[in-house]
Amino acid sequence: MSKPRLVKKDDIPADFLSRKKGKKQARKPAPSMTTQAIKATTQWLNNRKDSPSAREAFAALFANTESQSA
């Protein structure tokens, strides 16, 4: 058996060095509950109409979300 030898940068084939790794695609994070709540609130505020049932309509936006205490 021969001794393992240190591979110097000059010993690496040129075609190996010329290969470039492809760019990693940025991973889009999953939307959080907070982000969804902010978007729903913003949308509701933009489309709201002043009426007695506005409070109930706003509460209905969050009827399907998990309740979490702060």
C-alpha positions as CSV (number, residue, x, y, z in Angstrom):
1,M,0.0,0.0,0.0
2,S,1.1,3.5,-0.7
3,K,0.9,6.3,1.7
4,P,-2.0,8.7,1.2
5,R,-0.7,12.0,-0.2
6,L,-2.0,15.5,0.1
7,V,-3.8,16.7,-3.0
8,K,-2.7,20.1,-3.9
9,K,-4.8,22.6,-5.7
10,D,-2.6,22.4,-8.7
11,D,-3.2,18.6,-9.0
12,I,-7.0,19.0,-9.4
13,P,-8.1,18.6,-13.0
14,A,-9.1,21.9,-14.7
15,D,-12.4,20.6,-15.8
16,F,-13.3,19.7,-12.3
17,L,-12.7,23.2,-11.1
18,S,-14.6,24.8,-14.0
19,R,-17.8,23.0,-13.1
20,K,-19.9,25.4,-11.1
21,K,-22.6,24.4,-8.7
22,G,-26.1,25.5,-9.7
23,K,-27.7,28.1,-7.6
24,K,-29.8,26.8,-4.9
25,Q,-33.4,28.0,-5.2
26,A,-34.6,30.1,-2.3
27,R,-37.0,28.1,-0.2
28,K,-40.2,30.0,0.3
29,P,-41.2,29.6,4.0
30,A,-44.6,28.3,4.8
31,P,-47.0,31.1,5.7
32,S,-47.4,31.4,9.4
33,M,-50.6,31.8,11.3
34,T,-49.6,35.4,12.1
35,T,-49.0,36.2,8.4
36,Q,-52.3,34.8,7.4
37,A,-54.1,36.7,10.2
38,I,-52.4,40.0,9.1
39,K,-53.4,39.4,5.4
40,A,-57.0,38.5,6.4
41,T,-57.2,41.6,8.6
42,T,-55.8,43.9,5.9
43,Q,-58.2,42.5,3.3
44,W,-61.1,42.9,5.6
45,L,-60.2,46.5,6.4
46,N,-59.9,47.4,2.7
47,N,-63.3,45.8,1.9
48,R,-65.3,46.7,5.1
49,K,-68.6,48.4,5.2
50,D,-69.8,50.2,8.3
51,S,-72.7,48.1,9.6
52,P,-73.9,46.6,12.9
53,S,-72.8,43.2,11.8
54,A,-69.2,44.3,11.0
55,R,-67.9,42.8,14.2
56,E,-69.5,39.4,13.5
57,A,-68.1,39.5,9.9
58,F,-64.6,40.2,11.3
59,A,-64.9,37.4,13.9
60,A,-66.0,35.0,11.1
61,L,-62.6,35.4,9.4
62,F,-60.9,33.7,12.3
63,A,-63.5,31.1,13.1
64,N,-61.5,28.3,11.4
65,T,-58.1,29.2,13.0
66,E,-56.7,27.6,16.1
67,S,-57.2,29.6,19.2
68,Q,-54.0,30.4,21.0
69,S,-53.6,32.3,24.1
70,A,-51.0,35.1,24.1
